[in-house]
């Protein structure tokens, strides 16, 4: 089966609510773009109140006890990347940026975790959380990233933060908080290209939702491609990376020399996937890519690039595309706007036999019980 969806998603089973969050100086106060399921009678909070609660959370620096202090260099890099990312993403379809609060970008000590959980978390360098409006770095691995790796991982999570995000308030989820106030649980509905499917219908029952993240592989591929593109573009604008840069160049030279001994008559180019730095010959006969230890989602990127090239070759004359970048921007526009119809219709033209459900399931990365 070709790994592309060609059937438009079903309508949401909950009521639509198109109230948008207010902008301040042309920026969003949180990463949340849309809330659905609130235009019902009863004790549901207003949509505006939900947006405000997320904005207040996002604006408040984290005071968690297990925060690991970042180095002065990491703080410099953090501030530079946060400032540069929005303008870069606007080139790929971002309309309204998030007013990122650096006080909610932190590394956390995992020593209070169980050994099993800590080993599991070691696989994750960082993650963006909508529910806490934070970017968490894994305190066990942050130092091993190096400064370029830190910048790239942060960029990846900031791209997630700027993706289109919507949540749904669950229908039968009322509970009393510590102040005896009625509250309702919510779950993610959309995040970038991801459609969260509640496979046990938790939004309509009291059972905790089991979320499947349809199209997560494509979502991570787009996120990582944007992060790598940012690092390649702004490598000379980021502080404290010269030693890391030289280490990468030395590794590239080493790989080039080794390959040249095996293929002395061939022109070879060696490329770092994370930074796009290269060592090698002009007019290469072949290229070697993927040197960086922090490069992520290579397999997902390879699959998406294959789709992009297929779509470009099939429809470039129809749509007047200049190169594959125009096709990639169809994905990024959907990623940032939540408007997926244009992308879906073009993919349906190229892949008429693939269904939305089949491809969504084939590109999941997680299936978990979750609520916000």
DALINRA-V623860 format. One record per pair of residues at least 4 apart in sequence whose C-alpha atoms are under 7 Angstrom apart, sorted by the first residue. I is the first residue (numbers start at 0). J is the second residue. If there is no record, write none. Layout:
# DALINRA-V623860
i j
I J
I J
This chain:
# DALINRA-V623860
i j
1 353
2 358
3 346
3 350
3 353
3 358
4 343
4 346
4 353
4 354
4 355
4 358
5 343
5 344
5 346
5 347
5 350
5 351
5 353
5 354
5 355
6 347
6 354
6 355
7 343
7 355
8 355
13 36
14 35
14 36
14 38
15 35
15 36
16 34
16 35
16 36
16 37
16 38
18 46
19 32
19 33
20 32
20 47
20 50
22 26
22 27
23 27
25 95
26 95
26 96
26 97
26 98
27 95
27 96
27 97
27 98
28 54
28 57
28 97
28 98
29 53
29 54
29 57
29 97
30 97
30 129
30 160
30 161
30 164
31 164
31 165
32 163
32 164
32 165
33 164
33 165
33 166
34 46
34 165
34 166
34 167
35 166
35 167
35 168
36 167
36 168
37 43
37 45
37 46
37 168
44 48
44 49
45 49
46 50
47 51
48 52
49 53
50 54
51 55
52 56
53 57
54 58
55 59
56 132
57 100
57 132
58 100
60 102
60 103
61 102
61 103
65 107
65 108
66 105
66 106
66 107
66 108
67 106
67 107
67 108
67 138
69 73
69 74
70 74
71 75
72 76
72 239
73 77
73 146
74 78
75 79
76 80
76 150
76 237
76 238
77 81
78 82
79 83
79 237
80 84
80 150
80 154
83 87
84 88
85 89
85 96
88 92
88 93
89 93
89 94
91 328
91 331
91 332
92 331
92 332
92 335
93 335
93 336
96 161
97 161
103 133
103 134
104 133
104 134
104 135
105 134
105 135
105 136
106 135
106 136
106 137
106 138
107 135
107 136
107 137
107 138
108 138
108 139
109 117
109 138
109 139
112 116
112 117
113 117
114 118
115 119
116 120
117 121
121 139
121 140
123 137
124 136
124 137
124 140
124 141
125 134
125 135
125 136
125 137
125 152
126 134
126 135
126 136
126 156
127 133
127 134
127 135
127 156
127 159
127 160
128 132
128 133
128 134
130 371
134 156
136 141
137 141
140 144
144 148
144 149
144 293
145 149
145 243
146 150
146 239
146 240
146 243
147 151
147 240
147 243
148 152
148 293
149 153
150 154
151 155
151 226
151 227
151 230
152 156
153 157
154 158
154 226
155 159
155 222
155 223
155 226
156 160
157 161
158 162
158 222
159 222
161 335
162 190
162 191
162 334
162 335
163 190
163 191
163 334
163 335
163 336
163 337
164 189
164 190
164 191
165 187
165 188
165 189
165 190
166 185
166 186
166 187
166 188
166 189
167 185
167 186
167 187
167 188
168 183
168 184
168 185
168 186
169 183
169 184
169 185
169 202
169 203
170 202
170 203
171 203
171 204
171 205
172 183
172 184
172 205
173 181
173 182
173 183
174 181
174 182
174 183
175 179
175 180
175 181
175 182
176 180
176 181
176 182
184 370
184 371
185 370
185 371
186 370
186 371
187 195
188 194
188 195
189 193
189 194
189 195
190 194
191 218
191 334
191 335
191 337
192 214
192 218
192 333
192 334
193 212
193 213
193 214
193 215
193 218
194 212
194 213
194 214
195 210
195 211
195 212
195 213
196 210
196 211
196 212
197 201
197 208
197 209
197 210
197 211
198 209
198 210
198 211
199 208
199 209
200 204
200 208
201 205
201 206
201 207
201 208
202 208
207 368
207 369
208 368
208 369
208 370
209 366
209 367
209 368
209 369
210 366
210 367
210 368
210 369
211 363
211 365
211 366
211 367
212 363
212 364
212 365
212 366
213 359
213 360
213 362
213 363
214 218
214 359
214 362
214 363
215 219
215 362
215 363
215 364
216 220
216 299
216 362
216 363
216 364
217 221
217 299
217 303
218 222
219 223
219 296
220 224
220 296
220 299
220 300
220 303
221 225
221 331
222 226
223 227
224 228
225 229
226 230
227 231
227 273
227 274
228 232
229 233
230 234
230 274
231 274
231 275
233 237
240 244
241 245
242 246
243 247
244 248
245 249
246 250
247 251
248 252
249 253
250 254
251 255
251 269
251 277
251 278
252 256
252 278
253 257
254 258
255 259
255 269
255 278
255 279
256 260
257 261
258 262
259 263
265 284
266 280
266 281
266 282
266 283
266 284
267 279
267 280
267 283
267 284
267 285
267 286
268 277
268 278
268 279
268 280
268 283
268 285
268 286
268 287
269 277
269 278
269 279
269 286
269 287
269 288
270 275
270 276
270 277
270 278
270 287
270 288
270 289
271 275
271 276
271 277
271 288
271 289
271 290
271 291
272 288
272 289
272 290
272 291
272 294
273 291
273 294
296 300
297 301
298 302
299 303
300 304
301 305
302 306
303 307
304 308
305 309
306 310
307 311
307 323
307 326
307 327
308 312
308 323
309 313
310 314
310 349
311 315
311 323
311 326
313 349
314 318
315 319
315 320
316 320
320 325
321 325
323 327
324 328
325 329
327 331
328 332
329 333
329 342
330 334
330 342
331 335
332 336
333 337
333 338
333 339
339 343
340 344
341 345
342 346
343 347
344 348
345 349
346 350
347 351
353 358
354 358
355 359
356 360
357 361
358 362
359 363
